[in-house]
Amino acid sequence: MSEQVLDHIAGYEHRFNSLFEEYFDTLSAGLDAPSFSRFTPECLQLLRDLSLRGGKRMRVVLLHEAARLVTAGPVEGLDAAALSIELLQTHGLVHDDLIDDSPTRRGGPSTYYAYRERFADRPQTALGLTVLAGDLALALSLQVLLDAKVPVAVRQAMVEVQTRTAADTFVGQIIDLERDVTTPDEEVLHCVADYKSARYSILAPMQLGLLAAGEQPALFETELRAYARLVGICGQMRDDYLDLFGDAATMGKPTGTDIRDGKHSYTVSALLAVVEGTERALVQAALGDPSCTPETLAAVREIGERRGVTGRMQADMQRYAQQASAVAAGWRSRWREEAVTFFERVPLLSVERAM
């Protein structure tokens, strides 16, 4: 992507981070909690810390650019929608890290491990508070939409989008766990990527942005879903690729977690499809072994590189990115040229990112 587009994204990121910080400052003073409670402000602080460790805020970018498909003018309700999207993301991160037993997230401690340290002698308390922190983030993501200063019909439509999106994401988590006790084919992997990631990271931001701008996204449901699914597949493939072949320092989290957790990710499935003999035995022995050593992971990584897994995955990501760009290109007759061009380029960004 061009430097101009990257600068455009950075502008959204900077503005939203200030908005998010202001939101948590206000929330800390306004949440209805008993005055004696120490756990509630601690929970809010952990949610704040995790939320403000965000990356490029691509969901927020997609939201604003979806509104720009319709109009170049200011649009009411986008700030509330952006907060809702990122609070739902925070909810997902808290629960993801609990499910995966991940110690770090975005260069800092996961909420679960922060609570484990805080309550080292009370593991059930740490577990319960982590679940409730994620639940609180979900409730807050809907509350900000209910408080949005937009027409009642738009507000209701936005809440419906986020409620359906949350349910889809939970189903995505369920089938993600189900995937790992089966031998998934490509369509299962695509379905997990769609439900677990694409629907809340791409589809919902676009639907919310269009709604805020006065458009009816239901009229374009099929093509929006097709675009989101393809971009989601690219993004999940990239996540899975980076988990084995990426740089831990750049990503702010350890690599090899999918191997150690026994996840049948895109990368693991690609590996198992090409290895045999002693190489297959090594990969299968590492898969699901939480004590798998860095040396073993390096050996698995080397096998993947030598057997062409990296090249095939990169080619697949490029193919799906091009398909998504082609879907977006079809919007030119309906929506604004500048924003359509942006959505054409987004799939390439998901393929090229290093974290």
Helices and strands as residue ranges (DSSP letters): H 3-30, H 39-51, H 58-70, H 78-100, E 104-105, E 108-109, H 111-118, H 123-146, H 152-179, H 186-193, I 194-203, H 204-212, G 217-220, H 221-245, H 248-251, H 257-261, H 266-274, H 277-286, H 294-306, H 309-329, H 337-352
